[in-house]
Amino acid sequence: MDITQVLLAAQSHDGQLRTVAEENLKQFQQQNFPHFLQTLSVELSNDEKPPESRRLAGILLKNSLDAKESTRKEEFVLRWMNVDPAIKSQVKESLLITLGSPVFEARRSSSQVIAKVAAIEIPHQGWPELIVNLLTNMTKPDAPPCLKQATLDCLGYVCEEISPEDLEQDQVNAVLTAVVQGMNHVENNSDVRLAAVKALYNALDFAETNFQNELERNYIMKVVCETAMCKEADIRKAAFECLVSIASIYYDLLEPYMQTIFELTSNAARVDEEPVALQAVEFWSTICDEEIARQEESKESGVFSSSCHFHFIEKALPSLVPMLLETLMKQEEDQDQDDGIWNISMSGGTCLGLVAITVQDAIVPLVMPFIEGNITKPDWHSREAATFAFGSILEGPSVQKLTPLVHAGFDFLLNATKDQNNHVKDTTAWTLSRIFEFLHSPTSGFSVVTDANVPYVIQILLTSIKDSPNVSEKICGAVYFLAQGYEDAGSISSVLTPYLGEIISALLATADRSDSNNSRLCASAYETLNEIVRCSHISENLNMIVQLLQEILKRLNQTFEIQITSSDDKEKQSDLQALLCGVAQVILQKFSSCHEKSAILHFADQMMVLFLRVFSCNSSNVHEEAILAIGALAYATGPEFVKYMPEFHKYLEMGLQNFGAYQVCCVSVGVVGDICHALDDKVLPYCDGIMSALLKDLSSPELHRSVKPPILSCIGDIALTIGEHFEKYVPYTMPMLQGAAELCFRMDAPDDDSIEYQNELSRSIFEAYSGILQGFKNSKSELMVPYAGNIFQFVELVLKDNLLRNESVTKAGVAMVGDLADALGPNIKLLFKDSKFHSELLGQCCQSDDEQLRETASWVHGVITRVLLRQSSLSSCIAANLLSVN
């Protein structure tokens, strides 16, 4: 085929021509993959070919080497590795040649494809000459700027694709040398300098050894700081991005450079173009993030080390806060209309909030003069900035420090919701929501809302919720946090009872507003409604909540009548159905917690019909909410739910097999637990389908790994529920559990994510074993005897690891040891007799600060003692009988 013409046809406006060309390319790839790669790489490297065909050739090459989905990615890696080495060499050579093309699109495509090949080969010690070839491009005396730019782009992409351990240190040194030289002011071409700065950004993770060397670190920092002052704004922005990354990766090494960096960031935040200024402020936000994380680690461990916390924010505070306050005055005229907007004012306020969390009380005296000096000025910019500053510092400082200030300004802020300027009203509503979030805690004895001012507070909120959509959304947030403060306050929450009817009506009206294209307003109204239900007293508000349920079901029914003429209409319908299912779920949970079963049973049939109709909508979001609502209904109705199972179990099994929308799969797993709890042994007729789906999930490489621990716990719930009837699943379940146990000790390098997952997996395996053992305890416990040794070995390996396991794993593991002894008794006496591990573990747990763990350990100790004594008594009895016979 003429590959050029096929590539052009694949981009044709003629649908028929495009379809034929796409099919030809697909067949070419499937029938002769090596030649497919070779042909595309030649097309990409040929400067005489049209830019359009070269661009698509690059895209196809890249997509043939990488995929987002892990299974396909592995297939692509193997497919490339199996290509003939001679053809691979030709493809690589064509790609490297293309870096020198005068056509920018071709150079960029080639850089990206080279990085994809490198991502496959370099971790396997392949393509060792790549870095050398790329560096040669940088050192050629006559190298054109376009070749240098493409080479630096390529180095950056390669560093982005591979891990630091994949390169030798001498290779890292050479890459950094080339990159830093490209950044240097002696390089006259701005495109080359920009590419070099971006390459450094991607290479910073590789530079740990270089940053530990003071001379090398000084040189890198000198060049980065000089580049942050160059005349081209895009290069300055990229240089500040490097400083942000350095702040995150190399915080411990920053102290000698902080004065210079403060001057650079301060100047940029005040006078530079906004994209540059944003990165300058982001540097300080990143320093805050680092220091907050270190403070939290010290608090958790109880050990404070000054060597790992340099208090950069505290030291810079007198100069940093004025700089940030200055940025608050740089609002945009229409920023109140777009919550997604990100400008220097928003960035400065966010950073100010992080500074408040970092230094706590120390920020208050530095910010209050600004607030007091601007809050009443005629210029709306001043009033809005002062309000924004006040709202930003409410998290961090102590309640004692903020109390007099909030009390003094609370009435002023309530009245400021009537300001003439929409920006001021918007920020005032947001600040009120922050006050209710952080300074409204009736259970702890402090609240800015009192019996005396609550009528006025409610009046202001219900008036302001009718304001412009952006203000209304923030007021929903304020009502949400106001209600949340009363959620666990017992009788104190009755303070809101006289106003619940008005609040519910206002929120329903807000959800119905037609003057807003912002779907967040509707979502905020319904989410706030959920919180109102949670904090309400059913004994005082039963009729009102029943009426609300009727209204929600009526609205849900009406969603099926919405005319769908576009994908946007379909999305709006799905979103609305999801929100309404969410409110129904919260109401069901509220009724369940208060044992108001009669109200639930009255509406159960209607609810189930509507929830099942929702499954006709092809949206994973609404399916997730519908399944959760059905789970709540099952929990609330108990054994009566069995009448819905013939119809619902089909949707449940579909949800369990929804690998694509793994969140739906995950909530479906959770609902299986609710159904087991509700139906008890009446769930038995549906267990074959459910267990089959769960076991398929466990063996599937496609399903997101986060779903697998809940599945294991769910299997334990099923086993506990159906008892001896679980026997037929044992031959399939136990190998799965043993495989999961082995996986716990084959995890990747112990980073935070893998440690957390390992703990989740271990805990869920313990819960599965516990459920199975308890289910068989009164009959057929002998089925588990062959597995007892492996189970005991697993629990010993996990619980001996004091460094990585968390407390939930310990609790589940200890409980499982008790279940093992309780269910199998004398059959496993030797396991306990020959092991000192369990006694040491139980001794440690009995000294724990956690009362629940101490109680569990005490119970387990008693069970094991009885097992050992029972066997000893039996042996003594047999011996006595033998003696008497003799």
C-alpha positions, 0 to 999 in steps of 0.5 A, spaced: 500 500 500 501 507 499 502 508 506 502 516 505 495 516 501 492 511 507 495 515 512 492 522 509 485 518 507 485 516 515 484 523 516 479 525 510 472 528 512 469 523 507 467 518 512 467 512 508 474 513 505 476 514 512 473 508 515 476 504 509 483 507 511 483 506 518 481 498 517 487 498 512 492 500 517 489 496 523 490 490 518 497 492 516 498 492 524 495 485 525 498 482 519 505 484 519 507 488 526 514 489 525 513 492 517 508 496 520 513 500 525 518 500 520 514 503 514 511 508 519 518 510 522 520 511 515 514 516 513 515 520 520 523 521 518 522 523 511 521 531 510 518 530 503 512 527 506 506 531 508 506 534 515 499 530 516 501 523 514 507 524 518 503 527 524 499 521 524 505 516 523 507 518 529 501 518 533 500 510 531 507 509 533 506 512 540 500 508 540 503 501 538 508 502 544 504 504 550 497 504 553 493 506 559 490 500 561 496 495 564 494 489 561 494 492 554 501 495 556 504 489 558 502 486 551 505 492 547 511 491 551 512 484 549 510 485 542 515 490 541 520 486 545 519 480 540 520 484 534 526 482 530 532 486 533 534 488 526 528 492 524 528 495 531 535 498 530 532 501 523 526 504 527 530 507 532 535 510 527 529 513 523 527 516 529 533 519 531 534 522 524 527 525 525 530 529 531 533 533 526 527 535 521 526 542 520 518 540 521 516 541 529 511 536 529 515 531 526 521 532 531 516 532 537 512 526 535 519 522 534 521 525 541 515 522 544 516 515 540 523 515 542 521 516 550 516 510 549 521 505 546 526 507 552 521 506 557 520 499 554 528 497 553 532 501 558 529 498 564 531 491 561 538 494 559 536 495 552 538 501 547 544 503 552 547 507 546 541 512 546 543 517 551 550 517 548 547 518 541 542 524 544 548 527 548 552 527 541 547 531 538 548 537 544 555 537 543 556 537 535 559 544 533 554 545 527 548 542 531 542 546 529 538 549 534 532 545 532 536 539 533 538 541 540 531 543 542 528 536 539 534 532 543 532 536 550 525 535 549 527 527 548 531 527 554 525 530 558 520 525 555 525 519 557 526 522 564 518 522 564 517 515 562 523 511 566 525 511 573 531 514 576 534 507 578 534 505 570 540 510 569 547 509 571 550 515 575 554 517 569 549 517 565 545 522 569 551 526 570 551 527 562 544 528 562 544 534 567 550 537 564 547 537 557 541 540 560 544 545 564 548 547 559 542 548 554 539 553 560 545 557 560 544 564 558 550 563 553 545 559 549 542 564 544 536 560 542 530 561 546 526 555 544 533 551 546 533 554 553 525 553 554 526 545 552 532 545 557 528 548 563 523 543 561 528 537 561 531 539 567 524 539 570 523 532 568 530 530 570 530 532 577 528 526 580 534 523 577 539 528 580 539 526 588 546 524 588 548 531 584 544 535 589 547 531 595 554 534 592 554 541 594 558 544 588 554 541 583 547 543 587 550 550 587 551 550 580 544 547 578 541 552 583 545 558 580 543 556 573 535 555 575 535 562 579 538 566 573 533 563 568 528 565 573 530 572 571 531 571 563 527 576 559 522 570 556 516 569 560 515 562 558 522 560 560 521 564 567 515 560 568 518 553 567 524 555 571 519 557 577 516 550 576 523 547 577 523 551 583 517 548 585 519 541 584 525 542 587 522 545 594 518 538 594 523 533 592 529 537 596 526 541 601 532 539 606 537 542 602 534 549 600 536 553 606 542 556 603 538 559 597 532 561 601 533 568 601 535 568 593 528 564 592 524 569 596 527 575 592 525 572 586 518 569 588 516 576 591 518 580 585 515 575 580 508 575 585 508 583 585 510 585 578 511 579 573 506 576 568 500 572 571 503 565 569 510 566 572 507 569 578 502 563 579 508 559 579 512 564 584 506 563 589 506 555 588 513 555 591 511 557 597 504 553 597 509 547 596 514 549 602 507 549 606 505 542 604 512 540 606 512 543 613 505 541 614 506 534 612 513 534 617 509 537 623 503 531 622 509 526 622 512 529 628 505 529 631 503 522 630 510 519 632 511 523 638 518 525 636 520 532 633 526 533 629 529 540 628 534 537 623 528 535 618 524 542 619 527 548 617 521 553 619 522 556 612 515 559 613 515 562 620 522 565 618 519 568 612 513 570 615 514 578 616 515 579 609 511 573 606 504 575 608 504 582 606 506 579 599 501 574 599 496 579 601 498 584 596 496 578 591 489 578 594 487 585 591 489 583 584 482 580 582 479 579 576 472 582 574 468 576 572 472 571 577 465 570 581 462 567 575 467 561 574 469 557 580 474 553 576 478 560 575 485 560 577 488 567 578 494 570 582 488 572 587 486 565 588 493 562 588 495 568 594 489 566 598 490 559 597 497 560 599 495 564 605 491 558 608 496 554 607 501 559 611 495 559 617 495 551 617 503 551 618 504 557 623 497 557 626 496 563 631 502 567 629 499 569 622 493 572 626 496 579 628 500 579 621 493 579 617 488 582 622 491 590 620 490 588 613 482 586 614 481 592 619 484 597 614 480 594 608 473 591 610 469 597 610 473 601 604 468 603 598 472 599 593 470 592 592 477 590 591 479 592 598 472 589 601 473 582 597 480 581 599 479 583 606 474 578 607 478 573 603 484 574 607 479 572 613 476 566 611 483 564 609 486 564 616 480 560 619 484 553 619 490 553 623 490 558 629 487 556 635 479 557 637 482 561 643 485 566 638 480 566 633 474 566 638 474 574 639 475 576 632 470 571 629 465 574 635 467 581 633 466 580 626 460 575 625 454 580 625 458 584 620 459 578 615 452 576 616 450 583 614 455 583 608 451 578 605 447 584 602 453 588 599 452 591 593 457 587 589 457 580 587 464 578 588 464 581 596 457 577 597 460 571 594 466 571 598 462 573 604 458 566 603 464 562 603 467 565 609 461 564 613 461 556 611 468 556 613 466 559 620 461 554 621 466 549 619 471 550 623 468 555 629 461 551 630 462 545 634 456 545 640 459 538 642 466 541 644 462 547 648 464 553 642 460 555 637 459 562 634 452 560 633 448 561 639 440 560 641 440 568 641 443 569 634 440 563 630 434 566 628 438 571 624 443 566 622 437 562 619 434 568 616 440 571 613 442 564 610 435 563 607 435 570 604 442 569 601 440 562 598 436 566 593 441 570 590 445 569 584 447 562 583 455 562 585 453 566 591 447 561 592 452 555 592 456 558 597 450 559 602 449 551 601 456 550 603 454 554 609 448 551 611 451 544 610 457 546 615 451 549 620 447 543 620 454 538 620 456 542 627 449 539 630 450 532 627 452 528 633 450 534 638 444 530 641 439 534 644 442 540 642 441 539 634 433 541 636 436 548 636 435 547 628 428 543 629 423 550 628 427 551 622 428 545 618 421 545 614 423 552 611 431 550 610 428 543 606 423 548 602 429 553 600 434 547 598 429 544 594 427 550 591 435 551 590 436 545 586 430 546 581 433 553 579 433 554 572 437 561 572 444 557 573 447 552 568 452 550 573 450 543 575 454 544 582 449 548 585 444 543 584 449 538 587 450 542 593 443 543 594 442 536 595 448 534 598 446 539 603 439 536 604 443 530 606 446 533 611 440 536 614 437 529 614 443 526 618 442 532 623 435 531 624 431 528 630 426 523 627 422 523 633 421 531 632 421 531 625 418 524 622 412 527 618 417 532 615 422 527 613 417 522 610 414 528 606 421 529 604 422 522 602 415 522 598 418 529 594 424 525 592 421 519 590 416 524 586 422 527 583 426 521 581 420 518 577 419 525 574 426 524 571 424 518 567 419 523 563 425 528 561 426 529 554 433 526 551 435 530 545 442 530 546 448 527 550 448 533 555 441 532 556 442 524 558 448 527 562 443 531 566 438 526 567 443 521 570 446 526 574 440 528 577 438 521 578 444 520 582 443 525 587 436 523 588 438 516 589 443 519 594 438 523 598 433 517 598 439 513 601 441 518 607 433 518 609 433 510 609 439 510 613 436 515 618 430 511 619 434 505 620 438 508 625 432 510 629 428 503 628 423 507 624 421 500 620 414 502 618 415 508 614 420 504 610 416 498 609 410 503 606 415 506 601 419 500 599 415 497 593 415 504 590 423 505 592 425 499 589 421 500 582 424 506 581 431 504 583 431 498 578 428 503 573 435 507 574 439 501 571 436 502 564 440 509 564 447 507 562 451 511 567 456 508 572 455 514 576 447 513 577 448 505 577 453 506 583 448 511 587 442 506 585 446 500 588 448 504 594 440 506 595 438 499 594 443 496 599 440 501 604 433 499 603 436 492 604 439 493 611 433 497 613 427 492 611 431 486 613 428 479 611 422 483 607 427 484 602 427 477 599 421 479 595 426 483 591 431 479 590 429 475 584 429 481 580 435 485 583 440 479 583 441 480 576 443 487 576 447 486 582 451 480 578 452 485 573 455 490 577 459 485 580 462 484 573 463 491 571 470 491 571 470 498 566 467 502 572 470 499 578 467 503 583 460 500 581 463 493 582 466 496 589 459 498 591 456 492 589 461 488 593 459 492 599 451 491 598 452 484 598 454 484 605 448 489 606 444 483 603 447 478 607 446 482 613 438 483 611 436 476 609 441 471 613 440 464 610 435 466 605 440 469 601 442 462 599 439 461 592 443 467 590 449 465 592 452 461 586 451 467 582 454 472 587 460 467 588 461 466 581 462 473 580 466 474 586 471 469 584 471 471 577 473 478 579 479 476 584 482 472 578 481 478 573 487 482 571 482 487 568 479 489 575 482 495 579 486 492 585 483 496 590 476 492 589 479 486 591 480 486 598 473 488 599 471 482 595 475 478 600 472 481 606 465 480 602 466 472 601 467 472 609 461 475 610 457 470 605 461 464 609 459 467 616 451 468 613 450 461 610 455 457 614 455 449 612 452 451 605 459 454 604 462 447 603 462 447 596 465 454 595 471 451 599 475 448 593 475 455 589 476 460 595 481 457 599 486 457 593 484 464 592 486 466 599 492 463 599 494 466 592 492 473 595 496 471 601 502 470 597 501 476 593 502 480 600 509 478 600 511 479 593 509 487 593 513 492 589 518 497 593 515 499 600 512 506 598 506 509 602 501 506 597 504 499 596 504 499 604 497 501 605 494 496 599 498 490 603 495 492 609 488 492 606 489 486 603 492 482 609 486 485 613 481 482 608 484 476 608 484 475 615 476 477 615 475 472 610 478 466 614 474 469 620 468 469 616 469 462 613 472 459 620 466 462 624 461 459 619 463 452 619 464 452 627 458 448 629 459 443 623 464 441 618 469 445 621 474 439 619 474 442 612 478 447 614 483 443 618 488 441 612 488 449 611 490 451 618 498 450 617 498 455 612 493 460 615 497 460 621 503 461 617 500 467 614 498 470 620 505 469 623 508 472 617 504 478 617 503 480 625 511 479 626 512 485 621 511 491 626 514 496 622 509 496 616 502 493 619 497 498 621 492 497 627 486 495 623 491 489 621 493 487 628 486 487 630 483 483 624 489 478 625 488 477 632 481 476 632 482 471 626 487 467 631 482 466 636 477 464 630 482 459 628 482 456 635 475 456 637 473 453 630 478 447 630 480 446 637 484 440 639 485 439 631 490 444 631 493 444 638 500 442 635 500 449 632 499 453 638 504 448 642 510 449 638 509 456 637 511 462 642 509 467 637 502 467 639 503 468 646 508 474 645 503 477 640 497 477 645 502 479 651 503 485 646 496 486 645 494 486 652 499 492 653 495 496 648 492 503 649 486 500 644 481 497 649 478 493 643 484 490 641 486 489 649 479 485 649 480 481 643 487 479 645 484 477 652 478 473 649 483 469 644 488 468 650 482 464 653 480 460 647 487 458 646 488 456 653 481 452 653 484 448 647 490 446 650 487 445 657 482 440 653 487 436 650 491 436 656 485 433 660 483 428 654 491 425 654 490 425 662 484 421 662 486 416 657 493 415 661 489 414 667 484 409 663 490 405 661 493 405 668 487 402 671 487 396 665 494 394 667 
